Amino acid sequence: MKTYTPEQVAEHNSASNCWIIIEGKVFDVTQFLNEHPGGKKVLVKVAGKDASKQFQQFHNESIMQSVGLPMQIGVIGSAQDVPAPVETVTTAPIAAQTLTGEMAHFGNDLPYSEPSWYQEWNSPYYTESHVKLRKVIREFVDKEITPFCHGWSEAKQVPREITKRCAELGLLNVVSGLAIYPTIEPHLPYPLPAGIKMGEFDIFHEAICIDEFSRCGAGGVLWAIQGGLSIGMPPIVNFGSQEMIQKVVPACLSGDKFIALAITEPSAGSDVANLKTVAKDMGDHYLVNGQKKWITQGAYADFYTVACRTGGEGMGGVSLLLVERSMPGVSTRSMDVQGMWGSGTSVIIFEDVKVPKSNLIGELNKGFKYIMHNFNHERVSLVIQASRSARVCVEEAFQYALKRETFGQRLIDHAVIRNKLGHMIRQCEATHAWLESVLYQMNTLPKEVQADRLGGPIALLKVQSTQTFEFCAREAMHIFGGLAYTRGGQGEKVERLSREVRAYAIPGGSEEIMLDLSVRQAMKLIASKESKL
């Protein structure tokens, strides 16, 4: 890209020939003057000058990515991009040694805006392949996701080509949670991202991918890509027939089709065992009647993993069926909800839907067991998202406090603001440390003991993460003031995240249910130990 001196830029200082400098980059904004939301004169006033301070005061980075960079025509002197230094990384798990290169330092330099292992802290959990994946996801999300989140959210629609792009990069394999199953490899339409092999993939790769996606500050965008996929597909992979797997998995992981998990009903949320949707045995098929509500990606899904009653009352009478949108009697209606815009939250209505017997997932009346099988994994995914969303609130609020001035000094120079940030940070760091500990257990404990040992702690961790997210969103809004009450602009992420808190606190088990579950599981462990005495 061409290099200019400040003196050369200064010659372009009129409304008919308007250049400006922002952070060492040169922009020709002549054709943009009449489109500038703040008015033409604001830009003309800084024509030919360095406008970095003014830009940082009123805009966020996503504006630079989506609006600014297309107008860039050059750079100032030494500001031209130079090749990044070659990083030094280790290929073995890191234990008691000093981290170097990109392994040690990555992302935003602002303290606490990234997980500790990004900021020169040693960690025993990560390897070179984790580092490579982190870099690939960060570059993709920063360039192709974050700058467009506000527009997609406001339109309440994420372009299908974005999901297709994620598929081509192998990201759907990861964010779906399916890459942890070695048997799925023959059905993957694209390889795993960053050159990762199935044999080296672990739960930390999945966590990094979801965490980095969540950094865009738009849960609705992430859920529009994988919200239904990550919970609707595992029952099919784990318990479905080979014919069913071959029909559904490649189509969804290629981004050509979508799947949703249809469990929640108008009268049955956390009380899954008492759902009312009925599948009546008609000999060669089931006749399905009922309603599902608050179904993520339901508005545009092609497949539905449906929990329905095939037997008596309670959990022992529930089965899972694969229902296709194309089947007569299936209809959907989009719901107008508080947050997660664009993720296709919907009501699904089944009216005399004929479902072939071959679409039964697993065994008859074993559906409740199959639903429970994936709950820990689903909740951990929600924890990862809520944890990073809370950290985004810290990052955004901290950065704003460093530049915003009130009463003659920066916000950060007010003790009350530092106090707010301190409480936000301590909760984020504690939550993430607990999350990494749980991920390590998921990586190392035998699969057959994880449900009993980790069910309670994961339930508590979900509550910890969502309450941390809620606290950080509230405090960040107070630091931003009116900007966080406005959709778009500098407070865009914080405003949007504040509307998405409940989408993490309620789905996957509400906070009240999670707290009760964790203590009941503890009581079971006590009773089990007492019986052995």
C-alpha positions in Angstrom: 0.0 0.0 0.0 1.3 3.5 -0.9 3.1 5.5 1.8 2.4 9.2 2.4 3.9 11.9 4.6 1.8 14.0 7.0 2.7 17.0 4.8 1.2 15.3 1.7 -2.0 14.4 3.5 -2.3 18.0 4.7 -2.6 19.2 1.0 -6.0 17.4 0.8 -7.9 19.6 3.2 -11.2 20.6 1.6 -14.7 19.3 1.2 -13.9 18.5 -2.4 -10.6 16.7 -1.6 -10.8 15.4 2.0 -8.1 13.0 3.4 -7.6 12.2 7.0 -5.2 10.1 9.1 -6.4 7.6 11.7 -3.9 5.5 13.6 -1.2 5.8 10.9 -3.5 5.0 8.0 -4.6 7.4 5.3 -8.2 7.6 4.2 -9.9 9.5 1.4 -13.3 10.3 2.8 -14.4 12.8 0.1 -17.2 10.6 -1.1 -18.3 9.7 2.4 -18.8 13.3 3.7 -22.5 13.4 3.1 -23.0 9.9 4.5 -21.2 10.6 7.8 -23.8 10.1 10.6 -22.3 13.0 12.6 -22.6 15.4 9.6 -20.3 16.6 6.9 -18.6 19.4 8.8 -17.2 17.1 11.5 -15.0 15.5 8.8 -14.1 18.7 6.9 -12.9 20.2 10.2 -10.1 17.5 10.4 -9.4 17.4 6.7 -5.7 16.9 6.0 -5.1 16.2 9.7 -4.7 13.3 12.2 -8.1 12.5 13.4 -7.2 9.4 15.5 -8.2 10.9 18.9 -11.6 12.0 17.6 -12.2 8.6 15.9 -11.4 6.7 19.1 -13.6 9.0 21.1 -16.8 8.3 19.1 -16.3 5.0 17.3 -15.4 1.4 18.0 -13.1 -1.0 16.0 -16.0 -2.6 14.1 -16.7 0.7 12.4 -13.1 0.8 11.2 -13.4 -2.7 9.8 -16.7 -2.3 8.0 -16.7 1.3 7.0 -13.2 2.7 7.3 -10.9 0.2 5.7 -12.6 0.3 2.2 -11.7 4.0 2.1 -8.0 3.5 3.0 -5.6 4.6 0.3 -2.3 4.3 2.1 -0.3 4.6 5.3 2.0 7.2 7.0 5.7 6.5 6.7 6.8 3.8 9.1 3.2 2.8 9.9 3.3 0.5 6.9 2.6 -3.1 8.0 5.6 -5.2 8.6 5.8 -9.0 8.7 5.0 -10.4 12.2 8.0 -12.0 14.0 8.2 -15.7 13.7 6.7 -17.1 16.8 8.3 -19.8 18.9 5.9 -22.4 20.2 6.2 -25.7 21.9 4.6 -28.8 20.5 4.2 -30.6 23.8 1.7 -29.8 26.6 3.1 -26.9 28.6 3.8 -27.6 32.3 6.6 -26.1 34.3 8.3 -24.0 31.7 8.2 -20.4 30.5 5.9 -19.7 27.6 7.4 -18.0 24.6 6.3 -16.2 21.4 2.7 -16.3 20.4 1.9 -18.9 23.0 2.8 -16.4 25.7 1.2 -13.3 24.3 -1.8 -13.0 22.1 -4.7 -10.6 21.4 -5.5 -7.4 23.2 -2.7 -5.9 25.4 -5.3 -4.5 27.8 -5.0 -6.4 31.1 -7.7 -9.0 31.8 -9.3 -8.5 28.3 -8.1 -12.0 27.4 -7.7 -15.3 29.3 -4.6 -15.5 31.4 -2.8 -17.9 29.1 -3.0 -15.2 26.4 -1.2 -12.8 28.6 2.1 -14.4 29.5 0.8 -16.8 32.2 2.1 -20.4 32.1 -0.6 -23.0 31.6 -0.6 -26.8 31.7 -3.6 -27.1 29.3 -2.5 -26.0 25.9 -0.3 -27.2 23.0 0.9 -25.8 19.7 -2.3 -27.0 17.9 -4.4 -24.9 20.4 -2.3 -21.9 19.6 -2.7 -22.4 15.8 -6.5 -22.8 16.2 -6.7 -19.7 18.3 -5.0 -17.6 15.7 -7.1 -19.0 12.8 -10.4 -18.3 14.7 -9.3 -14.8 15.8 -8.4 -13.7 12.3 -11.6 -15.1 10.8 -13.9 -13.6 13.5 -12.2 -10.2 13.5 -12.4 -9.9 9.7 -15.6 -11.6 8.7 -17.9 -11.7 11.8 -17.4 -8.9 14.3 -17.7 -5.9 11.9 -21.1 -7.1 10.7 -22.7 -8.2 13.9 -24.7 -5.0 14.5 -26.2 -5.1 11.1 -27.1 -8.8 11.2 -28.5 -8.4 14.7 -30.7 -5.4 13.7 -31.9 -7.3 10.6 -32.5 -10.3 12.8 -30.9 -12.5 10.2 -27.4 -13.9 9.7 -26.6 -14.6 6.0 -26.6 -18.3 5.2 -23.3 -17.8 3.3 -21.6 -17.1 6.7 -22.6 -20.5 8.0 -21.4 -22.0 4.7 -18.1 -20.1 5.1 -17.7 -21.5 8.7 -18.3 -25.0 7.3 -15.6 -24.6 4.6 -13.1 -23.6 7.2 -14.0 -26.7 9.3 -15.4 -24.6 12.1 -18.8 -26.2 12.2 -17.1 -29.5 13.0 -15.8 -27.8 16.1 -18.5 -25.5 17.4 -21.0 -28.3 16.9 -19.2 -30.3 19.5 -19.0 -33.3 17.1 -15.2 -33.3 16.6 -14.8 -35.0 20.0 -16.4 -38.1 18.5 -13.7 -40.0 16.5 -16.4 -42.1 14.7 -17.7 -39.0 13.0 -14.6 -38.5 10.8 -15.9 -40.4 7.8 -18.9 -38.1 7.7 -17.1 -34.8 7.9 -17.5 -32.8 4.6 -14.5 -30.7 5.4 -11.3 -31.3 7.6 -10.9 -29.7 11.0 -9.5 -26.2 11.0 -5.9 -25.2 11.4 -4.6 -28.5 10.2 -5.8 -30.3 13.4 -6.0 -34.1 13.2 -8.9 -36.0 14.8 -6.5 -37.9 17.0 -5.2 -34.7 18.6 -8.5 -32.9 19.0 -9.7 -32.4 22.5 -12.3 -30.4 24.5 -9.9 -27.4 24.8 -9.9 -27.0 21.0 -13.7 -26.8 21.1 -13.5 -24.3 24.0 -11.1 -22.1 22.2 -13.3 -22.0 19.1 -16.4 -21.1 21.0 -14.6 -18.6 23.2 -13.1 -16.8 20.2 -16.5 -16.8 18.4 -18.1 -15.3 21.5 -15.6 -12.5 21.5 -17.7 -10.9 18.7 -20.1 -9.8 21.5 -23.2 -11.2 19.7 -24.6 -14.4 21.0 -27.4 -14.4 18.5 -24.8 -14.6 15.7 -23.1 -17.6 17.2 -26.4 -19.3 17.9 -27.5 -18.6 14.3 -24.5 -20.6 13.2 -24.4 -23.4 15.8 -27.2 -23.0 18.4 -29.3 -25.9 17.1 -26.5 -27.8 15.6 -24.6 -28.3 18.9 -27.6 -29.7 20.7 -29.7 -31.2 18.0 -27.0 -33.3 16.3 -25.4 -35.2 19.3 -28.4 -37.5 19.9 -28.3 -38.5 16.2 -24.5 -39.1 16.3 -24.6 -41.1 19.5 -27.8 -43.1 19.1 -29.1 -42.7 15.6 -28.8 -45.3 12.8 -26.0 -45.2 10.2 -28.5 -44.2 7.6 -29.8 -41.3 9.7 -26.2 -40.2 10.4 -25.3 -40.3 6.7 -28.4 -38.3 5.8 -28.1 -35.6 8.4 -24.5 -35.1 9.5 -22.8 -34.2 6.1 -25.7 -32.0 5.1 -25.6 -29.9 8.3 -21.8 -29.8 8.7 -21.5 -28.5 5.2 -23.7 -25.6 6.0 -26.3 -26.7 3.4 -28.9 -27.6 6.0 -29.8 -26.8 9.6 -31.0 -28.8 12.6 -32.7 -27.8 15.8 -33.4 -29.6 19.1 -37.1 -29.4 19.9 -37.7 -30.3 23.6 -39.1 -27.2 25.3 -42.9 -26.7 25.2 -45.3 -24.0 26.3 -46.0 -26.0 29.5 -42.8 -27.9 29.9 -39.4 -26.2 30.1 -36.9 -27.6 32.6 -39.5 -30.2 33.5 -38.6 -32.4 30.4 -40.2 -35.5 31.8 -43.7 -34.0 31.6 -43.7 -32.9 28.0 -47.0 -33.2 26.1 -46.1 -33.7 22.5 -47.4 -37.1 21.5 -46.2 -39.6 18.9 -48.9 -42.2 18.4 -47.9 -45.6 17.0 -49.8 -46.1 13.8 -48.2 -49.4 12.7 -45.7 -48.3 10.0 -45.3 -44.8 11.3 -45.8 -42.4 14.2 -48.4 -39.7 14.1 -47.0 -36.6 15.9 -49.1 -33.8 17.4 -48.0 -31.0 19.7 -46.1 -27.8 20.1 -42.5 -26.8 20.8 -41.5 -23.3 21.9 -38.3 -21.2 22.2 -36.5 -23.4 19.7 -33.2 -22.0 18.6 -32.7 -22.2 14.8 -36.2 -23.6 14.6 -37.5 -20.9 12.2 -35.3 -22.2 9.4 -34.1 -25.6 10.4 -34.5 -28.5 7.9 -34.4 -31.2 10.6 -35.8 -31.4 14.2 -34.6 -33.7 16.9 -38.0 -33.9 18.7 -38.7 -35.2 22.2 -42.2 -36.7 22.3 -44.3 -39.0 24.4 -44.5 -42.6 23.0 -45.3 -44.3 26.3 -46.7 -43.6 29.7 -46.3 -40.6 32.0 -42.9 -39.4 33.2 -39.4 -39.9 31.9 -39.9 -43.5 31.0 -42.4 -42.6 28.2 -40.3 -40.2 26.2 -38.6 -41.0 22.8 -36.7 -38.9 20.3 -37.7 -38.7 16.6 -36.1 -37.1 13.6 -38.7 -34.9 12.1 -38.1 -33.2 8.8 -39.5 -29.8 7.8 -40.7 -31.2 4.5 -43.1 -33.5 6.2 -46.7 -32.4 5.9 -48.1 -30.9 9.1 -44.9 -29.2 10.2 -45.1 -25.4 10.6 -43.0 -22.8 12.3 -43.6 -19.2 13.6 -40.7 -16.9 14.5 -40.8 -15.4 18.0 -40.0 -11.8 19.0 -37.6 -12.3 21.9 -35.4 -10.0 24.0 -32.0 -11.0 22.7 -30.1 -13.5 20.5 -31.6 -11.8 17.4 -31.0 -13.7 14.2 -30.9 -17.1 15.8 -34.3 -18.2 14.6 -36.1 -18.6 17.9 -39.4 -20.1 17.1 -42.6 -22.0 17.8 -42.9 -25.3 16.0 -46.3 -26.9 15.5 -46.8 -30.6 14.6 -50.3 -31.4 13.3 -50.8 -35.1 12.3 -47.2 -35.4 11.1 -46.5 -38.8 9.8 -43.0 -39.8 10.8 -41.5 -43.2 9.6 -40.5 -45.7 12.2 -37.0 -45.6 10.8 -36.8 -42.0 12.1 -36.8 -43.2 15.8 -33.5 -42.2 17.3 -32.2 -45.1 19.4 -34.6 -47.2 21.3 -38.3 -46.6 22.1 -38.9 -44.7 25.4 -35.2 -44.1 26.0 -35.4 -40.5 24.9 -35.0 -38.9 28.3 -31.8 -40.8 28.8 -30.5 -39.6 25.4 -31.4 -36.0 26.3 -29.6 -36.2 29.6 -26.5 -37.7 27.8 -25.6 -34.3 26.2 -26.7 -31.9 28.9 -23.2 -31.6 30.6 -21.6 -30.8 27.2 -24.4 -28.3 26.3 -24.0 -26.5 29.6 -20.2 -26.3 29.3 -20.7 -24.7 25.9 -23.0 -22.1 27.5 -20.5 -21.5 30.2 -17.7 -20.8 27.7 -20.0 -18.3 25.9 -21.2 -16.6 29.1 -17.6 -16.4 30.4 -16.2 -14.7 27.3 -19.3 -12.4 27.1 -18.6 -11.2 30.6 -14.9 -10.6 29.6 -16.1 -8.7 26.6 -17.9 -6.4 29.0 -14.7 -5.9 30.9 -12.7 -5.2 27.8 -15.2 -2.7 26.4 -15.7 -0.9 29.7 -12.0 -0.8 30.5 -11.1 0.6 27.1 -13.9 3.2 27.3 -12.9 4.2 30.8 -9.3 4.9 29.6 -10.4 7.5 27.0 -13.7 9.0 28.3 -13.2 12.2 30.4 -15.6 13.5 33.1 -15.1 16.3 35.6 -11.7 17.0 34.2 -10.2 13.5 34.3 -10.6 10.1 32.7 -13.2 7.7 34.0 -10.5 5.3 35.0 -9.1 8.0 37.3 -12.3 7.9 39.4 -12.0 5.4 42.3 -15.6 4.3 41.9 -15.0 3.2 38.3 -11.8 1.3 39.3 -13.9 -0.4 42.0 -16.5 -1.5 39.4 -13.8 -2.9 37.1 -12.0 -4.7 39.9 -15.2 -6.6 40.9 -15.9 -7.4 37.2 -12.3 -8.7 36.7 -12.2 -10.9 39.8 -15.4 -12.7 38.9 -14.2 -13.2 35.3 -10.9 -14.6 36.3 -12.4 -16.9 38.9 -15.0 -18.2 36.5 -12.5 -18.9 33.7 -10.1 -20.7 36.1 -12.9 -23.0 37.2 -13.9 -23.6 33.6 -10.4 -24.7 32.7 -10.4 -27.1 35.6 -13.7 -28.6 34.6 -12.5 -28.9 30.9 -9.4 -30.7 32.1 -11.6 -33.2 34.0 -13.7 -33.7 30.8 -10.5 -34.3 28.9 -9.1 -36.9 31.4 -11.8 -38.6 33.4 -13.3 -41.9 32.0 -16.5 -41.1 30.1 -18.5 -43.5 32.2 -17.9 -41.5 35.4 -18.2 -38.0 34.1 -22.0 -37.7 34.5 -21.9 -38.5 38.2 -18.7 -36.6 39.1 -19.2 -33.6 36.9 -22.9 -33.1 36.7 -23.1 -31.1 39.9 -20.0 -29.0 39.5 -21.0 -28.1 35.9 -24.4 -27.0 37.1 -22.8 -24.7 39.6 -20.3 -23.5 37.1 -23.2 -22.6 34.7 -24.8 -20.4 37.5 -21.4 -18.9 38.3 -20.8 -17.9 34.7 -24.3 -16.5 34.0 -24.3 -14.5 37.2 -20.8 -13.2 36.4 -22.0 -12.3 33.0 -25.1 -10.5 34.4 -23.0 -8.5 36.9 -20.4 -7.5 34.3 -23.1 -6.5 31.8 -24.8 -4.3 34.4 -21.6 -2.6 35.5 -20.3 -2.1 32.0 -23.6 -0.4 31.1 -23.2 2.0 34.1 -19.6 2.8 32.9 -20.8 3.5 29.4 -23.9 5.5 30.5 -26.2 6.5 27.7 -24.0 4.9 25.1 -25.0 1.4 26.4 -28.6 2.4 26.3 -28.3 3.0 22.5 -28.2 0.2 19.9 -25.1 0.7 17.8 -22.1 3.0 18.4 -19.4 2.7 21.0 -21.7 0.9 23.5 -23.0 -1.6 20.8 -21.6 -4.8 22.3 -22.5 -4.0 25.9 -26.1 -3.0 25.0 -26.6 -6.1 22.9 -25.0 -8.4 25.5 -27.2 -6.9 28.3 -30.2 -8.2 26.4 -28.6 -11.7 26.0 -27.9 -12.5 29.6 -31.2 -14.3 30.2 -30.6 -16.5 27.1 -27.7 -18.0 29.0 -29.2 -18.0 32.5 -32.4 -19.9 31.5 -31.7 -22.4 28.6 -29.8 -25.6 29.4 -31.3 -25.4 32.9 -32.3 -22.3 34.8 -30.2 -21.0 37.6 -32.7 -22.2 40.2 -32.8 -25.7 38.7 -29.0 -25.8 38.4 -28.4 -24.9 42.1 -30.9 -27.4 43.3 -29.4 -30.1 41.0 -25.9 -29.5 42.3 -26.9 -30.0 45.9 -29.1 -33.0 45.2 -26.2 -34.7 43.4 -24.0 -33.9 46.4 -26.6 -35.6 48.7 -26.5 -38.7 46.4 -22.7 -38.9 46.8 -23.1 -38.6 50.6 -25.7 -41.4 50.6 -23.6 -43.6 48.4 -20.5 -43.3 50.6 -22.6 -43.9 53.8 -24.1 -47.1 52.3 -20.5 -48.4 51.8 -19.6 -47.9 55.4 
